[in-house]
Amino acid sequence: MHDLRPTRRTLLHRPLVMLTMLAAAAIGVAACSSPLPTPSPLPSLPSAPPASPTEVPDTFDIPSFAPETDPPEPTDLDTGSPGTPPCAIEDLKASRGITEVDSDDRTTEVVLVAAGTCSVDAFPTLLLEDADSNIIVAANAGGPGGIDLVGGVAYSSEVRLGNWCLSDPSYPVSIGILQGIGTLIVTGDSFPDEGDLPPCLHEDADPVLSGTAWQPSP
């Protein structure tokens, strides 16, 4: 029959076991209650500057292709055809009739004939040359445009000269018609006639020289 009463060794061993269990439990509780380690923050990167909004203009400048000035209105004298070549000096002949005299002006009719179909300015661009081929008076054309000349057909323009306040020229004086880069000399007597200059009406003004538009002669 076994003796169930605890021995002295057993009684001494039980407190050690209990202490060990209590210590283990305390360590477990401490481990559970300890906070978790905080991770180190990542290094901060420089932030990009905020994108500036695109500015949209209120209005847009649209280039204008309109001409600065309106083209001249077409007239009945703008009859020079684009395909018609300009008249060469050697293909033209010009002559004049008698000089008409009135109180203020001197006028004469200039007749122009071309050898073939070609074009000239609608109004003649005129000048006067003295006997030494010096240009003493020059004038611009009286208007724009061009005209086709039919070969062998005569065209006429009335040429007028007034307000002569210059010294007397060396005679004979010839009428010249500018055509391209050349000058067509009008054949005939001196214009004006020697000793028959128009009167000086405005001393501070140049002589007045003009020609009407070319028209087919009747």
Backbone hydrogen bonds in HBPLUS format (Angstrom, degrees):
<---DONOR---> <-ACCEPTOR-->    atom                        ^
c    i                          cat <-CA-CA->   ^        H-A-AA   ^      H-
h    n   atom  resd res      DA  || num        DHA   H-A  angle D-A-AA Bond
n    s   type  num  typ     dist DA aas  dist angle  dist       angle   num
A0011-LEU N   A0007-THR O   3.13 MM   4  6.38 156.0  2.19 146.7 153.0     1
A0012-LEU N   A0008-ARG O   3.05 MM   4  6.27 148.1  2.15 142.8 151.0     2
A0013-HIS N   A0009-ARG O   3.01 MM   4  6.16 148.2  2.11 143.8 152.0     3
A0014-ARG N   A0010-THR O   3.24 MM   4  6.41 149.6  2.34 151.0 156.0     4
A0017-VAL N   A0013-HIS O   3.16 MM   4  6.48 155.3  2.23 151.4 158.4     5
A0018-MET N   A0014-ARG O   3.04 MM   4  6.27 162.3  2.08 154.0 158.4     6
A0019-LEU N   A0015-PRO O   2.91 MM   4  6.12 159.1  1.95 149.0 154.7     7
A0020-THR N   A0016-LEU O   2.93 MM   4  6.15 157.0  1.98 146.0 152.4     8
A0021-MET N   A0017-VAL O   2.98 MM   4  6.23 157.7  2.03 149.9 155.5     9
A0022-LEU N   A0018-MET O   2.89 MM   4  6.12 158.4  1.93 150.7 156.7    10
A0023-ALA N   A0019-LEU O   2.90 MM   4  6.11 157.9  1.94 149.2 155.2    11
A0024-ALA N   A0020-THR O   2.98 MM   4  6.23 160.1  2.02 147.4 152.8    12
A0025-ALA N   A0021-MET O   2.95 MM   4  6.14 156.3  2.00 145.6 152.4    13
A0026-ALA N   A0022-LEU O   2.92 MM   4  6.16 151.5  2.00 145.3 153.0    14
A0027-ILE N   A0023-ALA O   2.94 MM   4  6.25 156.7  2.00 150.4 156.5    15
A0028-GLY N   A0024-ALA O   2.96 MM   4  6.22 156.2  2.01 146.6 153.2    16
A0029-VAL N   A0025-ALA O   2.92 MM   4  6.18 156.4  1.98 147.7 153.9    17
A0030-ALA N   A0026-ALA O   2.89 MM   4  6.10 158.9  1.94 147.4 153.5    18
A0031-ALA N   A0027-ILE O   2.87 MM   4  6.09 153.9  1.94 145.9 153.5    19
A0032-CYS N   A0028-GLY O   2.99 MM   4  6.21 152.1  2.07 145.0 152.1    20
A0033-SER N   A0029-VAL O   2.90 MM   4  6.10 151.9  1.98 148.1 156.0    21
A0034-SER N   A0030-ALA O   3.02 MM   4  6.04 127.6  2.31 143.2 153.8    22
A0078-ASP N   A0075-THR O   3.15 MM   3  5.60 164.5  2.18 112.4 117.0    23
A0079-THR N   A0077-LEU O   2.86 MM   2  5.43 137.7  2.04 102.1  90.0    24
A0079-THR N   A0146-GLY O   2.95 MM  67  5.76 137.3  2.13 168.6 155.5    25
A0080-GLY N   A0146-GLY O   2.94 MM  66  4.48 116.2  2.36 105.0 102.6    26
A0084-THR N   A0081-SER O   3.08 MM   3  5.32 159.3  2.12 110.5 117.1    27
A0119-SER N   A0085-PRO O   2.93 MM  34  6.12 146.2  2.04 139.6 147.8    28
A0087-CYS N   A0119-SER O   2.95 MM  32  5.46 156.6  2.00 149.7 144.6    29
A0091-ASP N   A0088-ALA O   2.94 MM   3  5.32 152.4  2.01 111.0 120.0    30
A0092-LEU N   A0089-ILE O   3.17 MM   3  5.50 166.6  2.19 117.2 118.4    31
A0115-ALA N   A0091-ASP O   2.86 MM  24  5.23 146.7  1.97 151.7 158.9    32
A0093-LYS N   A0113-VAL O   2.94 MM  20  5.38 148.5  2.04 154.5 163.4    33
A0113-VAL N   A0093-LYS O   2.94 MM  20  5.38 155.5  2.00 156.0 163.0    34
A0187-THR N   A0094-ALA O   3.01 MM  93  6.34 169.9  2.02 140.2 137.0    35
A0095-SER N   A0111-VAL O   3.02 MM  16  5.40 152.6  2.10 146.1 154.8    36
A0111-VAL N   A0095-SER O   2.76 MM  16  5.40 166.1  1.78 160.4 165.4    37
A0096-ARG N   A0187-THR O   3.19 MM  91  6.49 131.9  2.43 156.4 166.8    38
A0097-GLY N   A0109-GLU O   2.99 MM  12  5.57 145.9  2.11 149.0 159.8    39
A0100-GLU N   A0107-THR O   2.65 MM   7  5.03 169.2  1.66 156.6 159.6    40
A0107-THR N   A0100-GLU O   2.95 MM   7  5.03 163.6  1.98 143.5 149.0    41
A0102-ASP N   A0105-ASP O   3.18 MM   3  5.61 162.2  2.21 166.3 161.6    42
A0106-ARG N   A0161-LEU O   2.85 MM  55  5.21 148.6  1.95 148.6 158.7    43
A0161-LEU N   A0106-ARG O   2.83 MM  55  5.21 151.2  1.92 150.9 160.4    44
A0108-THR N   A0159-VAL O   2.98 MM  51  5.42 146.1  2.09 147.3 156.7    45
A0159-VAL N   A0108-THR O   2.86 MM  51  5.42 166.2  1.88 174.8 170.9    46
A0110-VAL N   A0157-SER O   2.91 MM  47  5.36 176.7  1.91 163.2 162.8    47
A0157-SER N   A0110-VAL O   2.93 MM  47  5.36 146.6  2.05 148.2 158.3    48
A0112-LEU N   A0155-TYR O   2.63 MM  43  5.09 165.9  1.65 158.3 163.6    49
A0155-TYR N   A0112-LEU O   2.84 MM  43  5.09 154.6  1.90 147.4 156.0    50
A0152-GLY N   A0114-ALA O   2.85 MM  38  5.90 162.0  1.88 168.3 168.2    51
A0118-CYS N   A0149-LEU O   3.17 MM  31  5.42 146.7  2.29 138.5 148.5    52
A0149-LEU N   A0118-CYS O   2.61 MM  31  5.42 172.7  1.62 176.8 177.7    53
A0120-VAL N   A0147-ILE O   3.02 MM  27  5.64 155.4  2.08 155.4 160.5    54
A0147-ILE N   A0120-VAL O   2.87 MM  27  5.64 154.7  1.93 162.3 167.6    55
A0122-ALA N   A0145-GLY O   3.09 MM  23  5.34 169.3  2.10 113.3 113.0    56
A0214-TRP N   A0122-ALA O   2.91 MM  92  5.89 162.5  1.94 173.9 179.5    57
A0178-LEU N   A0125-THR O   2.90 MM  53  5.46 167.6  1.91 160.2 163.3    58
A0139-ALA N   A0126-LEU O   3.01 MM  13  5.52 154.6  2.07 162.4 154.7    59
A0127-LEU N   A0176-GLY O   3.03 MM  49  5.08 134.9  2.24 141.1 143.1    60
A0176-GLY N   A0127-LEU O   2.85 MM  49  5.08 164.7  1.87 147.4 147.2    61
A0128-LEU N   A0137-VAL O   2.83 MM   9  5.12 153.6  1.89 147.3 147.8    62
A0136-ILE N   A0128-LEU O   2.92 MM   8  5.80 159.3  1.96 155.2 162.1    63
A0129-GLU N   A0174-SER O   2.92 MM  45  5.21 160.2  1.96 147.2 153.8    64
A0174-SER N   A0129-GLU O   2.84 MM  45  5.21 160.4  1.87 153.7 158.5    65
A0130-ASP N   A0134-ASN O   2.96 MM   4  5.48 154.5  2.02 146.6 152.1    66
A0133-SER N   A0130-ASP O   3.01 MM   3  5.32 155.1  2.07 122.1 121.3    67
A0131-ALA N   A0170-SER O   3.00 MM  39  5.51 157.7  2.05 137.0 141.6    68
A0153-VAL N   A0150-VAL O   3.01 MM   3  5.60 164.9  2.04 142.7 143.6    69
A0217-SER N   A0154-ALA O   2.89 MM  63  5.63 172.3  1.90 135.8 137.9    70
A0156-SER N   A0215-GLN O   2.80 MM  59  5.49 159.5  1.84 155.5 155.6    71
A0215-GLN N   A0156-SER O   3.12 MM  59  5.49 151.8  2.20 141.1 149.4    72
A0212-THR N   A0158-GLU O   3.13 MM  54  5.43 148.8  2.24 131.4 140.1    73
A0160-ARG N   A0210-SER O   2.90 MM  50  5.40 161.3  1.94 151.5 156.9    74
A0210-SER N   A0160-ARG O   3.07 MM  50  5.40 153.2  2.15 148.4 154.9    75
A0162-GLY N   A0208-VAL O   2.87 MM  46  5.00 145.5  1.99 139.3 148.5    76
A0208-VAL N   A0162-GLY O   2.82 MM  46  5.00 164.2  1.84 138.9 144.1    77
A0191-PHE N   A0173-VAL O   2.85 MM  18  5.42 161.2  1.89 140.7 146.5    78
A0186-VAL N   A0175-ILE O   2.85 MM  11  5.46 178.5  1.85 167.8 167.3    79
A0177-ILE N   A0184-LEU O   2.78 MM   7  4.98 154.4  1.84 137.8 146.7    80
A0184-LEU N   A0177-ILE O   2.75 MM   7  4.98 172.6  1.76 148.3 147.7    81
A0179-GLN N   A0182-GLY O   2.91 MM   3  5.44 170.0  1.92 147.0 150.0    82
A0182-GLY N   A0179-GLN O   3.07 MM   3  5.44 158.3  2.12 131.9 131.5    83
A0196-ASP N   A0193-ASP O   3.03 MM   3  5.37 156.5  2.09 138.0 134.7    84
A0205-ALA N   A0202-HIS O   3.06 MM   3  5.48 160.4  2.10 120.9 122.0    85
